[in-house]
């Protein structure tokens, strides 16, 4: 599986969201690693997004019927 990530962030610019960085291989290693591991058990999951934690964002995402998942990075295997 090839994994692409944004080397920077998505940021709000006026009323738009823009990429502050390039889309590159290895651009988001920890999210990419998580997607690969989840995809091994749930092949329909092929993307992931790391967002700033904000209860308002979580609430809006749930209302929009997004699936919300989280994990404790301190429990990640060491590479």
C-alpha positions in Angstrom: 0.0 0.0 0.0 1.4 3.4 -0.9 0.8 6.2 1.6 0.8 9.9 0.8 0.6 12.6 3.4 0.8 16.4 3.6 4.2 17.5 4.7 2.6 20.5 6.5 -0.9 21.2 7.5 -4.4 22.1 6.2 -5.1 25.6 7.2 -8.1 28.0 6.9 -7.5 30.9 4.6 -10.5 33.2 4.5 -13.4 30.9 3.7 -11.2 28.2 2.1 -9.0 25.4 3.4 -5.5 25.3 1.8 -2.6 23.0 2.0 0.4 24.4 3.8 2.9 21.9 2.6 3.2 19.4 -0.2 1.6 16.0 -0.7 4.5 13.6 -0.6 5.3 10.0 0.3 6.0 9.8 4.1 4.4 13.3 4.6 2.6 12.1 7.7 4.3 9.0 9.0 2.3 8.5 12.2 -1.1 8.8 10.5 0.2 6.7 7.6 1.3 4.0 9.9 -2.1 4.0 11.7 -3.9 3.8 8.4 -1.8 0.8 7.2 -2.4 -1.1 10.5 -6.2 -0.4 10.6 -6.4 -1.3 6.9 -5.0 -4.8 7.6 -8.2 -5.6 9.7 -10.7 -3.3 7.9 -9.8 -3.1 4.2 -12.5 -0.5 3.5 -10.6 2.0 5.6 -8.0 3.7 3.3 -7.5 7.2 4.8 -7.0 9.0 8.0 -6.9 12.5 9.3 -5.2 13.9 12.4 -7.1 17.0 13.7 -6.7 19.4 16.6 -8.8 18.1 19.5 -11.8 20.4 20.0 -15.1 19.1 21.4 -16.9 21.4 19.0 -15.2 19.7 16.0 -15.9 16.2 17.4 -19.6 17.1 17.9 -19.9 18.5 14.4 -18.2 15.5 12.9 -20.5 13.1 14.7 -23.5 15.1 13.5 -22.2 14.8 10.0 -22.0 11.0 10.6 -18.2 10.7 10.4 -16.7 7.8 12.2 -14.5 9.1 15.1 -11.6 7.0 16.2 -8.7 7.7 18.5 -5.7 5.9 20.1 -3.1 6.5 22.7 0.2 7.3 20.9 2.2 6.4 24.0 1.1 2.8 23.4 2.4 2.7 19.8 5.0 0.0 19.1 8.6 1.4 18.9 10.1 1.3 15.4 
